[in-house]
Amino acid sequence: MGTHHSTQIDARFPESDPRVAPENAVAVQDDLRWMERAAKLLRDKARIAGSAGLILIALLLAWDVIYGQNGLSAWSTKRAHDHQLTQEIQQLKQENDTLSHHIQRLQDDPATIEFQARQNLHYARPNEVIYALPASQTSSQAQDSSSAR
């Protein structure tokens, strides 16, 4: 088996390459410098484009976090609505407790039953007379009595 021996040729030094004629070595070096500058310029432009792309993505994500469907503004609106509903629930619970208490008194307390019967049904005790005036006469009589003064 024969051994294959290859020599490493440095592209930066074309004069060390036996395949390059000495008069072409300067031209090859110029070409290599130009390609290195072009490659560096491309890397720099790619880095700038990549950075700009990442900044754009970050800005889009920030906009979505603030103004998106479930962003901060929507969250703030939902939080205010939740607070309003919580207050409404508290008010309804309080009203429910008051009504439950009133129902309990109507079932157990004879004085409350009597009061409701006298007020709503116009019941009277024996030897008691109830005078019921229409609402329109009551307000006109109040005006007449106040103007007579």
Number of C-alpha atoms within 10 A of each C-alpha: 3 4 5 6 6 6 7 7 12 10 12 11 13 20 19 14 15 9 8 12 13 13 9 12 16 14 12 18 16 12 12 16 13 12 12 12 12 12 12 12 12 12 12 12 12 12 12 12 12 12 12 12 12 12 12 12 12 12 12 13 13 13 13 14 15 15 14 15 11 13 14 15 14 15 15 12 11 13 12 12 12 12 12 12 12 12 12 12 12 12 12 12 12 12 12 12 12 12 12 12 12 14 13 12 14 16 11 11 12 11 11 16 13 14 14 14 13 14 10 8 9 12 15 13 9 6 5 7 9 10 6 8 9 8 9 8 10 12 12 11 12 11 11 11 10 9 8 7 5
